[in-house]
Amino acid sequence: MNMETGAVMAPPLPKRIEEMQLPLVMMRDIILKTMFRKNTNVVTDLARTVCLPVPVTQELIDMCRGQGLMEAMGTMGPSGEVSSEMPYQLTDTGKARALDALAQSEYFGPMPVPLAVYAEQVKRQSIRNIQITRDQLTGAMGHLVLPDDLISNLGPAVSSGRSILMYGPPGNGKSSISNGIRDAMGDRIYVPRAIEYSGQVITVYDPIVHSKAEGDDENPNSLRRTARFDRRYVLCQRPTIITGGELSLNMLDLVYNPTARTYQAPLQLKSTGGIFIVDDLGRQAEPPQKLVNRWIVPLEESKDILALQSGEKFEVPFDTLVIFSTNFHPNEIFDQAALRRIFFKIKIDGPHQQDFLKIFSLVARKKKMQLDEASLVHLLRNKYPTIKNIYANYQPIFLIDQMISVCDFEGIPYKMTPELIDRAWDNMFVKDEHIVK
């Protein structure tokens, strides 16, 4: 029986070998390689290692025994005690087959999920099934001071699960807003440890990318007594992958390990069911137009095309909220065809003076910097007119941190003064001048 966690239906437990939908030879070889590499000899330990229910694992063991690859050792332990479980060992033929299988692929451990089966789970937990409310989005961004209409523009964009382009001057919280969108989702999905396509194994679950949900314990008895979903998956928070100037097109391809002869999923596949944030678009080695061209088919058709080492191409689900964030005007870096394929375009401007002062006050209180009216007047009347009164969200924390550094060095209390304002301001901008070489 399927189980629901929140709004997401869990992958059902396979009850028989036939329900695995994997090649029998592949399953047999993974069992043999796992026993050989892990020195595991009882069914419950082996079941936990390959992430299968005990009855399915027993079926595979019985199949191996029938082929003369494995044999029972009897229930009597080496010290004469009676074991509660029948231990098994590989025969000489089984060891030879394990070595042959390892020469073809070093993969062992969790049994992979067939790509077609995983695609069904992706539908059950699609990011497009999420309906974010105004309260959820506001709550996730409660620490940010945002323009009144921004939540109204962001809400429909996030709930649609479609692509978003956020643009505007630097230092106004585009990255923080992207993180707030991630926090607003709040639910959990099932991430496969590995998937299988055409006999090839592609590892997906990545502890660096995926945050395992609390309470998803894998105790020794879980497979036998309390497993409620297919343990070939890991229950995780919806993933978020953030890339910046380091993003290159080859990071969106399968990564082949020639030693292990297995594949690692590319970033966008790891982010399935979650968010892929391309920050600082325009700072990458490849031009933005080229990067977005790579996303056109996935964004329009909800599928991506990957290629094996052999050159064979195949489709994988593309179920990801893609957020592009840039300091450039969209017309400078994209043609109209590319812009048309990005569903929402949202400009993130700097704050008005009132919001700027609100941010300044909040940061000062958090940093324990005592405000001074004369210093604020000096900042607004004498400093900001020199930059045409253009305010940015990053400026309050920058100025206050600068003043705190001076106070710490001079050994004086944290209290704002016009002199401190001047010293902090000088570090925020670089004078346009000619350097004699």
Secondary structure, 3 states (H helix, E strand, C coil): CCCEECCEECCCCCCCHHHHCCCHHHHHHHHHHHHHHHCCCCHHHHHHHHCCCHHHHHHHHHHHHHCCCEEECCCECCCCCECCCCCEEECHHHHHHHHHHHHHCCCCCCCCEEHHHHHHHHHHCCHHHCCCCHHHHHHHCCCCCCCCCHHHHHHHHHHHCCCEEEECCCCCCHHHHHHHHHHHHCCEEEEECEEEECCEEEECCCCCCCCECCCCCCCCCHHHHHCCCCCCEEEEECCEEEECCCCCHHHHCCEEECCCCEEECCHHHHCCCCEEEECCCCCCCCCHHHHHHHHHHHHHHCEEEEECCCCCEEEEECCCEEEEEECCCHHHHCCHHHHHHCCEEEECCCCCHHHHHHHHHHHHHHHCCECCHHHHHHHHHHHHHHHCCCCCCCHHHHHHHHHHHHHHHHCCCCECCHHHHHHHHHHHCCCCCCCCC
